[in-house]
């Protein structure tokens, strides 16, 4: 996965006074984050995804495939 671009879909929704971002395909690996604004939640979940996908790469493992979800936002990250 060295130097690959990977795209994963995330959902963002209000959670009380904050925003919650989730990547369904990587949720079991901890891909849940949040922020005070929608934009902040997007930035935070992207950082979480980069960490998770970098760990897969470092271990030589193939990450799970993306899950397209209604209303999902595609995020493309360069890993490696």
Secondary structure, 3 states (H helix, E strand, C coil): CCCEEEEEEEEEEEECCEEEEECHHHHHHCCEEEECCHHHHHHHHHHHHHHHHHHHHHCCCCCCCCCCCCCCEEEEEEEC
